[in-house]
């Protein structure tokens, strides 16, 4: 079963049957467990990812990306509705300058959110 945050090397297709042990202090063990829990990974998955220099990504990061993607979609929808309104009711209720400003703000926000999602 694939675990979030752990990317297995392509050549590692055999089952995980070998156990690797190490010694640490109780406080080190607690710190390692806390780090694994903070990214919502099992201890063994976290240690394997850290030892193999794999990317360790939190489930929270993935949830944030999904939420940002939803907001981006909603902003795009609002921009589309605004354009439709402008086409059907040209000049009713808002000046062209104000509308252009709103469209620019929506576009800039979408761009910033896309950049933030890439970072996550």
Steps between C-alpha positions, in 0.01 A plus 500: 500500500635842407559734791462877466828687493719200416623445150644157449785462255382332180734205545367420850223259405578219743315473828635667810621209706833627635496675833752779571559595860680790661556618853395839628410669825140511617490873429632445145237232446229736623626778272504265198149379580380859536645593161340199335167585662529864391499392133244225567735213411568171668834492680650239266388693190641823640836344589527328160422824317749696709775241460451477123481879463146473364270798514297504820173678439227550751143400428416850615698635202289290266180620668617861467572452129152353445343790688700755301404326177135532599542871568679547168213329321249718680689818407508387138126437512439845646713658230299314237171616651626855508594483132161352414326777692705759313411353164129487577466828691773717361544808721219425750611575855879514472757698310738323262796609714353342815419179315850481351643551847290215642601269214867589554466424871338164430772413249779606739345298784476190281866542403610537863297196604648293216849602612419407858367159393822436307701587811301255709 
